[in-house]
Amino acid sequence: MVGRSLVMSLVFVAAVSASALGLLARQDLPEGQGKAVTQKLCDNACHGNDKFIAEHRSKSQWADTIDTMKGDGAKGSDEDFKAALAYLTIHFGVPVRINKATAKQIDDVLVLDPGQADAIVKYRDANGPFAGWDDLMKVPGLDPKKLEEQKPNVLF
């Protein structure tokens, strides 16, 4: 009897631990604009946050993923999906070599306002490669706050 009780206790503890780990994984998203809507859209009966936490994709790849989700029945407004796309691109994107990338490549990796990727390339062509973050911040019209949260995706 003691052996069976011990086994049942261990199974219970394992189940509770697995459940607690699942809850922690759901809360383990980085803070940022679009987090709540991304959780709402992507942490559901179809899959949990762990499905995309392990993924790193470009903006166009995340857009394809979102289109697939919509086709599979994901519900949300266009604004919800736009916010989720930005959140996923910023926090689960891929790096870009800012001194070598084309404007199109930069635009596909970073969440920027229209024309800013072109401005980065024009500034780089006129002034030489960026030595670091401070040089990149000299590009006129860039939003430093928006770029700051994307810093892990920028390589020099």
C-alpha positions in Angstrom: 0.0 0.0 0.0 2.8 2.4 0.8 4.4 1.9 -2.5 1.2 2.5 -4.4 0.5 5.7 -2.3 4.0 6.9 -3.1 3.5 6.3 -6.8 0.1 8.1 -6.8 1.7 11.0 -4.9 4.5 11.3 -7.3 2.1 11.2 -10.3 0.0 14.0 -8.6 3.1 16.1 -8.0 4.2 15.6 -11.6 0.8 16.6 -12.9 0.6 19.7 -10.7 4.2 20.7 -11.7 3.5 20.2 -15.4 0.4 22.3 -15.0 2.3 25.0 -13.2 5.0 25.0 -15.8 2.4 25.5 -18.5 1.0 28.5 -16.7 4.5 29.9 -16.3 5.2 29.5 -20.0 2.0 31.4 -20.8 3.3 34.3 -18.6 6.8 34.2 -20.0 6.2 36.6 -22.8 8.3 39.7 -23.0 6.5 42.9 -22.1 5.6 45.1 -25.0 2.9 46.7 -27.0 0.7 43.9 -28.5 1.5 41.3 -25.8 -2.1 41.0 -24.6 -3.6 40.7 -28.0 -0.9 38.2 -29.1 -1.7 36.1 -26.0 -5.4 36.3 -26.8 -4.9 35.2 -30.5 -2.1 32.7 -30.0 -2.6 31.1 -26.6 -5.8 29.1 -27.2 -7.1 25.6 -27.6 -5.2 25.2 -30.9 -1.8 25.9 -29.3 -0.1 27.7 -26.5 2.6 30.4 -26.3 5.2 27.7 -26.5 4.3 27.2 -30.2 5.8 30.6 -31.1 8.2 31.3 -28.2 10.6 28.8 -29.8 10.1 30.3 -33.3 12.1 33.2 -34.8 10.9 34.5 -38.1 11.0 37.6 -40.3 8.0 39.9 -40.6 6.9 38.3 -43.8 7.2 34.8 -42.3 5.1 35.9 -39.3 2.5 37.4 -41.7 2.3 34.1 -43.5 1.9 32.3 -40.2 -0.9 34.7 -39.2 -2.6 34.2 -42.5 -2.5 30.4 -41.9 -4.0 31.0 -38.4 -6.8 33.0 -40.0 -7.4 30.3 -42.5 -7.6 27.8 -39.6 -10.3 29.9 -37.9 -8.4 32.3 -35.6 -10.7 35.1 -34.7 -9.6 38.7 -34.3 -9.8 42.1 -35.9 -7.4 43.4 -38.5 -6.0 45.6 -35.8 -5.5 42.6 -33.5 -3.6 40.7 -36.2 -1.5 43.8 -37.1 -0.6 44.3 -33.4 0.3 40.6 -33.1 2.5 40.8 -36.2 4.4 43.7 -34.8 4.8 42.0 -31.4 6.0 38.7 -32.9 8.4 40.5 -35.3 9.9 42.6 -32.5 10.2 39.9 -29.8 10.5 36.7 -31.9 12.1 38.1 -35.1 15.4 37.4 -36.8 18.6 39.5 -36.8 19.5 41.8 -39.6 23.1 43.0 -40.5 22.3 46.7 -40.6 25.6 47.5 -42.5 25.0 45.0 -45.3 21.2 44.6 -45.6 19.1 46.2 -48.3 16.2 48.4 -47.4 13.8 45.5 -48.2 15.7 43.2 -45.9 15.7 45.7 -43.1 12.0 46.4 -43.5 11.3 42.6 -43.4 13.1 42.2 -40.1 12.4 45.5 -38.2 9.1 47.1 -37.4 9.6 50.6 -38.8 7.4 53.3 -40.2 7.2 53.5 -44.0 10.4 54.9 -45.6 12.6 54.4 -42.6 14.5 51.4 -44.0 15.3 53.4 -47.1 16.5 56.3 -44.8 18.8 53.9 -43.0 20.4 52.6 -46.2 20.7 56.2 -47.7 22.3 57.4 -44.5 24.7 54.4 -44.4 25.6 55.0 -48.1 26.3 58.6 -47.5 28.1 58.3 -44.1 29.7 54.8 -44.2 28.9 51.8 -42.0 27.4 52.2 -38.6 30.0 51.6 -35.9 27.3 50.9 -33.3 23.9 51.8 -31.9 24.7 55.5 -31.4 25.6 55.9 -35.1 22.3 54.2 -36.1 20.4 56.6 -33.9 21.8 59.5 -36.0 19.6 58.6 -38.9 17.0 61.4 -39.2 13.4 60.4 -38.5 14.0 57.1 -36.7 12.0 56.4 -33.6 14.6 55.5 -30.9 12.0 54.1 -28.5 10.6 51.8 -31.2 14.1 50.7 -32.2 15.3 50.2 -28.7 13.0 47.1 -28.1 14.3 45.7 -31.4 18.0 46.1 -30.5 18.5 42.3 -30.2 17.5 42.0 -33.9 20.1 44.5 -35.1 23.7 43.4 -35.8 26.5 45.6 -37.0 
